[in-house]
Structure formats: structure tokens, C-alpha cells
Amino acid sequence: MLVIEHLHKSFSTAQGPLPVLQGVDLHLAQGSSLALMGESGSGKSTLLHLVAGLDRADSGRILIDGQPLDGRSEAALARWRREGIGLVFQQYNLISSLDVAANLAFQARLAARCEQHWLDYLTTRLGLASLLQRYPEQLSGGQQQRVAIGRALAARPPLVLADEPTGSLDEASSDEVLTLMLQLVGEAGSSLLMVTHSPRQAARLEQRCVLHAGRIQREAL
């Protein structure tokens, strides 16, 4: 459902253009999962931002179900972010003024796809039923990340983008949260593109690739 072809992206600096992505090719089938690895500064987060429509590539193509993402208006890209993807960040990015229940439903309400039975199921599976009236600052890191995962999946998006989703957690919490995320992504019927620095975490996804010097260097299926 996601095809990236010959993608290039650079950023302006005082010393001139800084190339970050230099011809990235990547394929992700519907319902499958892929771990994107690479050293710091290799362009992993930049690639996620381009797929999310948060930035635009210099050249190359991003295709979603065969339709190009590049060239879409800002309004169309905003609609893609509301309806087409779920985002999970390392730092959670929950809305501090909303309680857990409202944070969980936030993305689904924006997408006009808030199914209460699915939301209730996510709440139970993520162990959040007793925390619905709490606010983010009253939660542990692991609990906040569970809320973030539930929010990302509440609208059953075709694609979930996760940027180091367990990077702020200890190893035990990281394993538990990733297990839940992988199970629920599968149940939602979503595809998953996950950035991680951990080979151990990456090994749990169906595909793995390494981004080095702006290019995909190798891929293990």
C-alpha cells in the first residue's frame, strides 16, 4: 500500500544544501510491518515526515495505494494525516488538557470514524479502563505510550507510522508495549512502518531495512 521511489530530500544550511535522502526506494504491502533502522542522522525521521505529509520531497515519488502523495494540496495532506495514518511518537505527544478518554478518541473524531465498540476494545486491551479520567501527567511513561497507540489506532488507519515508539521505556515495558502494538495493528488491519534503533525490536517485525547515508543499504525479509 506504500511505495517509495527514488526519494530525495535535502535541507538548506549556511554551507549549502545538506542531502539527507539520496534515492530511497521502499515497498510496504497492505497489512505488513517494516522496521526502518539506521544510525542517528541517517534520515529515518525525515522519511517518516515525508510519508506523513509533514514535509515535501525534492524529487521522487511516494505512492499510497497507487496514488501519488506529492503534488497534493495542503488541505489534501491534512486530510491524509487525519484519515490515512496514525502517528506514534517516542515522546507520546498527548494533549495535556485532555483526559485519557478524550486523548484516545481524538484522532478518530477528527477522522469522523469514532466507533465506540472498537474504542472500548482498545481501552480494555491496552489496560486503560481504570485510567480514563486521568490526565497525561498522572500516567507513567508506559501508560502514556499505550494511550498514544490507542489514539493512533482508534480510526483504524491504513498506515501506522511509529518513530522510536518504545525508545523512552525500559526494556520490560518496551517489550510489553511493542507486543500490544503489533497485535492491535494486526487487528486493525493497518500496515506499520516503524523507526527503531534496536535490532531486537526490529526483529519482531516482518521486514527490516537499514537506511545509511541517505539510501537503503540492505533489507532482510
C-alpha angles and dihedrals in degrees: 000000000000122000123175117190128190093328118188128184131168134172129220117248134171087260093051135266116349110209112219105163116032109182107329118188120187137158128198120182123216111277095011132114131227131187116213112205134179144126122287110286095022093120102259097132091040089057092051091049091053092050089048091053091241091124137013128242123237091227141341129063140275112198124194111194087338095308120114119244094197115084094033118132121252089254091053091048090050089052089050090053091048099045110015106047143036117210126210117185133193091238094048096230094214119168105256095205093056126074122234094269093053093044091052093051097040100094094039091052091050089052092045088234103110106149107183096204091054091045090051090049092051090048091054096043092049092050094240102122093104093045102055095111095047125098125233095259089058092059134082120243092259092050092049091052090051089054090049091051092048091049091050093051100038093093093043092237119199090234133033118198114197121186110198089321095181098032094109095049133085118253097264094047090043092056093046094048093046091050091053093045094051092048094048094043087056093048091049090053091236130144117234130216109182129184112210139159092204119094088195092057092041091055090065093064124081096244135024131195135175125224112207128169090349097307138091103254103183140351129206118202 
